[in-house]
Amino acid sequence: MRPQYLMKTEEMFPQLTKGLKKVAEYFMNDPIIFAIHPAKKIGEFLNVSETMVIRFCKAIGYEFSDLQKDIRKDLVLLNSNQLFGQHADSDNNFSNYMNEDITLMKKNQTKLNKDALDQAVSTILNSEQIVVVGFYQSFAFAHWLFFNLNHTLGNAILYRPESDARLLDRLPEKSCLIVYSFFRYAIDPIKLAEHAKKKGIPVIAITDSKVAPITEFADTVIVVHVGNDFSFFRIGPVTFSVTNTILEEIVHRVKSFDFIPNAFNYFIKDVKGHGEY
């Protein structure tokens, strides 16, 4: 079931003023902004007043603080059925789970920021060293990108906090930092991005909102759109898909430059008398 605040926003939308509609449109597309920022900051992002943000909340029947609490609960605590993929009324749960992933990927396909992706690929290819960062669930995304970048280009590092405390201070001049940062936003990757920014190291952020905290320190922001459907399970396939678009383009450009490491291709070897390996 869709959250009450989104249904109420859709119901009230035709009656809203032009300014309130601007807030409503952004809210329906990216409710996470209301979960993580105060009204004044949201107004700055949308180029409207703090009062306009508060008036929007009242127009859909909420005080700002109450709306913020409800969104946070839906994103993290209450919506456990959605979070863990439980749909009791489904005839074929397994098929429906996949359809939800496909639908989300199609939504992201229509919203891909080609300029941001181009800039990310160019930054990666122009770097002597690439550091990839992801904490908690995001570590899986970071490891996938790191492994395939290292296999393709041979110059990627997967950041490990237990051993890489001063890694940024030892990087060559032409380096970049790639950070995965999703809702609840682990503080250490954000601090790392801030440090990189101060040192002049380009930062590529892959995140779930164009106003997520990491974006303040990012030179390139790639948004994985999940809207109000955030869950660690649902964000996985679409994040891997967006990551793979970057990898595919890198491979394409590397091939076109005729610069492919010797170990780029795997092979299956037929050893006589020992079958296939």
Buried (B, 14 or more C-beta within 10 A) or exposed (E): EEBEBBEBBEEBBEEBEEBBBBBBBBBBEBBBBBBBBBBEBBBBBBEBBBEBBBBBBEBBBBEBEEBBEBBBEBBBEEBEEBBEBEEEEEEEEEEBBEEBBEEBBEBBEEEBBEEBBEBBBBBBBEBEBBBBBBBEBBBBBBEBBBEBBBBBBEBBBBBEEEEBEEBBEEBEEEBBBBBBBBBBBBEEBBEBBBBBBEEEBBBBBBBBBBBBBBBEBBBBBBBBBBBBBBBBBBBBBBBBBBBEBBBEBBBEBBEEEEEEEEEBEEEEEEEEEEEEE
